Amino acid sequence: MTEQEFIAVLAPLAEEITGTAVSQDQLDASFGDLDIDSLNQVEIISRVEDEFDCRIEDSVLRTIRTPRGLMEHISKATATA
């Protein structure tokens, strides 16, 4: 999965859930800096998992702080699926 493919899924989901899209240049910003609270973060992660047909372990989910971190874990999860 490329950054562009990930953003193509993440941006509309983030906009739908929070009202603000996430762009490629914001991949390293924390979810908090993007005004995405923990509840919205869980919803976004869950929907991204569904879109890429994969699951990330709950213990790992708690460590994801940025969109790039989510992208990296989704990449690993889809590579081993």
N, C-alpha and C positions, 0 to 999 in steps of 0.2 A: 504494500500500500504506500502510495506517495503522500506527501504533505497535501498536495492539491486534492487528492481523493478524500483524504480525511477531512479537510476543510469543507469540501463540497457536502459532506454529511453533517459535520458539526455546526457550521454557520447557520443553516436554516433551523436546526433544532434549538440552538441557543437563542435565536431570535424569537422563535415560537414560545419558548418557555420563559425567557427573561425580557424580551423586547429589544435585545441588543445582539446583533450578530458578532461572531468572533472571526477576525481576519487572520491571514497567515502570519502577519507581523506581530500578532498577539499570542503566538503559541507558547512563548516562555513567560507570559504574565501569569501571576497566580489567579486562581478563580476569584479570590477575594478582590484583587485589583480590577478584575473585570466585572465587579458588582454581581457575582454569581454566588448566592448564599449556599449553605451546605445542602439544604433541601433541593434546590434547583440543580446543584451539582450532582446529586444522586440521580435525579430524574434524567439529566443529560447523559450521564454515564450509562444508565440502564438503556436508554433509547439508542445510544451509539452501539452498545453491545448487541442489541437487537438488529440494528442495521447491518452490522458486520458478522452477524450470526456466531457470536462467541461469548464466553463468560470469563470474567476476571474474578479471582478469589476474593472473598470479603476482606481478608487480612491485607491484601494488596490494595483494594479500593481505598482503604483509609490512608494510604500513603500517597495517593495521586493528588498533586497540588496545582498542576498546570495542564493546559490542553496538550502540550507536547508530551507530558508524562502519560496522559491518557492514550495518546496516539501510539507511544512506544509499547504500552501494555497491550493495546489492541493488536498491534503488529505481532507481538510475541504470541498472543492467544490464537490469532488466526494462522500463524505459521505452524503451531503444534496441533491444530484441530484437524 
